[in-house]
Amino acid sequence: MKYVDEYRDPALAQRISAEIGKLSAGRPLKMMEVCGGHTHTIYKHGIEDVLPPNIDLIHGPGCPVCVLPMGRVDDAIAIARTEGVIFTTFGDMMRVPGSNGSLLDAKAAGADVRFVYSPLDALKLARQNPSREVVFFAIGFETTAPSTAITLLRAQAEGIRNFSVFCNHVTIIPALKAILDSPDLRLDGFVGPGHVSMVIGMRPYTFITRDHHKPIVIAGFEPLDIIQSVYMIVQQISEGRAEVENQYARVVRPEGNVKALEAMARTMELRPYFEWRGLGFITHSALKLRREYALWDAELRFEVPGIRVADPKACQCGEVLKGVIKPWECKVFGTACTPETPIGTCMVSSEGACAAYYNYGRFSMAAERAHLPTINLQPATQAQH
Amino acid sequence: MCLGIPGQIIEIVDDINHIAKVEVSGVRRNVNIGVVRDEGIAPGDWVLIHVGFAMSKLDEHEAAETLKLLYGMDAAYTDELNMLYGSEIE
């Protein structure tokens, strides 16, 4: 199969889907994607309805906003409220609820919280405001961790001392290990994250094939990329193979991006453990700044409560993130919890399974098959953030 | 955050700090190209930009298709484009 010219052809999608049906012969197969961008594409383009009904796509913990536990949001707000601080964040963290309001609420109450597009924009704010402390709220998997790392290297090179990073970068591999070790869920394969793999390459995934005998196919973001990746997984299963394959070779190199990995290794190291919403504490699953960069570490420069906070009882983001339940099976989905008034993180970020499903998936055949209770909502096309 | 935005290199503006001017849908902004420079970056090349950093080279066809995909996305992704337009990286 050609990768470059055919993947955007809709008729081809139907053909590949028919092939998937033939190869899997009705056998129920569960595949997990662990990238919020994939989750978004799957719901936006109704991929679950294109695939044969025996293929079940499970949405894993691939949205960095979603997996951040409530206690860390509280820590961020505590820093933001500190006198003299300009607290900078990506837009999608603004509305994530902490135990006592969001960053947006803190801003309304007088904290100087600002959106930035890039950590380099935060660094520029520090240059422009030498009498203020500029803190960057760093979140994301390996796709964005290198940008924080390179920004730190530049802050160090320029001797900018009023800039610091509240580091919440997480790493995908330990989360995949935790999911594979969990008794809750039996998976048959993985749709691998495209842009995380662009940084880390293919080798880190070999434990999935070697120790767990499951296939993983790194996928691009077009609807046809995902359908083709599912086909490649089913092909591996039908041939009794378990390998790391790369459907997104037009962007992902087998070795990843060595320069990006070097920048991360110079500035950051693994935390002994880190809490993930829904998955609990996972060993070596997040990054913190190395001791050499303590000057730029917001966790050392500011008082943070560091208190673990349980999720609201009604919220089942944990089960959604583990793929144990579908978004619509959560008790508060679409009623108490909507993108306008989110209770859980999965409804806040557009990459979260609940928000993606709320905006696009509610009227899908997959939902009908699952007997989704009727809820009185606006048309999907008008639902916005 | 994980989709990325394609941009075309216009010129290198800061050789030491690896900053290049890129054009995204007619708007010119600075981004860091440090991790893709080894692949050879010249004006006219396309790159995939994540939070102000070019993380991968793209061919022109791929860049055009990715932009099309982005424009078809909901507010969250057009927001990201708007955030890029508001960026003032030096």
Interface residues (C-beta under 8 A of the other chain):
Chain A: V4 R8 C35 G36 G37 H40 K44 G62 P64 F90 G91 D92 F115 V116 Y117 S118 P119 L120 D121 K124 R127 G140 F141 T143 T144 P146 S147 I150 R154 P193 G194 H195 V196 M198 V199 F221 E222 R250 V251 N257 K259 A260 A263 S349 S350 E351 N359 Q384 H385
Chain B: M1 C2 L3 G4 N17 V31 N32 G34 V35 V36 R37 D38 L48 H50 V51 G52 F53 M55 S56 L58 D59 H61 E62 E65 T66 L69 M73 D74 A75 A76 Y77 D79 E80 M83 L84 G86 S87 E88 I89 E90
